[in-house]
Amino acid sequence: MHKLVFFAKVLLISNLLLSPHAVMGDAKMLSWQDLLPPFDDSLDLDDGLNWGERVRTDLTEEDVRIPGFMVPLEYKETEVVTRFLLVPYFGACYHEPPPPPNQTIYAVYEPGYEMGEIWQPVWIEGRISASRVEEDLATASYSVSATIIEPYD
């Protein structure tokens, strides 16, 4: 029963993370759907590129703010994360297959973020670019040089 309640909470938080919230500062608020290119007549689906590989190059060099779950890649000290993947749902890359590359963000935060519980979502803010980064756990089609990381409330 506890597992069912926990899973329901994770789904609720994940759904909340998919919707945009109030903008903080000058950063553009993004939802995970915003990372997908528009699906309209201008999209050439016959070019052989997988949908999960398609990115929005118009976001490059934008200051953005997006919520998600951290998948640590490198620690400065115990539990102080400096490099991580940001993913839209808890368990991605650990207990579930990774999201598509265009739904995965590689992030660097030089000061390091003291990570609490791994299932706690965070907000990250920083400059985004459409650049492919391949890690053992997943491939990311976006990178963010994070300037702010804070708990998701």
Steps between C-alpha positions, in 0.01 A plus 500: 500500500785738586654444156170591334471824700864586424448433128186718498694785662779467243248512215332807650830685539607398148176637356545824692851532358364477147297820535658845499495712815557866580811655349784586736745775402592546133517129423246354260284239672503169312294186530632173363267529200672829413815303416320326213490667158156612385306230322373696202524510118858634513624180667664259256441152637655335195853616578586177688546674835336326795236711683694459826807658338326815376579820687404864506810690393315828559539438876882511474656773718168568677492536878247241613344355812370141502403248770609139505678218678879485534699196393846568646804440280777660705540604862726769642467356851260253650155587364618830343413458132685697231395314184163333448225410259166671552206278406122552507406210729638322803681173438611582147841347427490302829183292510355593163654538156630851437275755333571587136800731452277802435341443841834479684718794603868474586581762765811635670486697825856589601426608860337162558152427633457312824254239394249374753282208407531384141122502450471872585443714188695823447485815293806583293567831336772581249599537136380220273647375175401229258810283527523124518675346802536124534535352849490137612149542645342698216553737209389861533416728208511814716761642737457761772769693679303535824519818707225415748376170638229495763250251641170473318220623726 
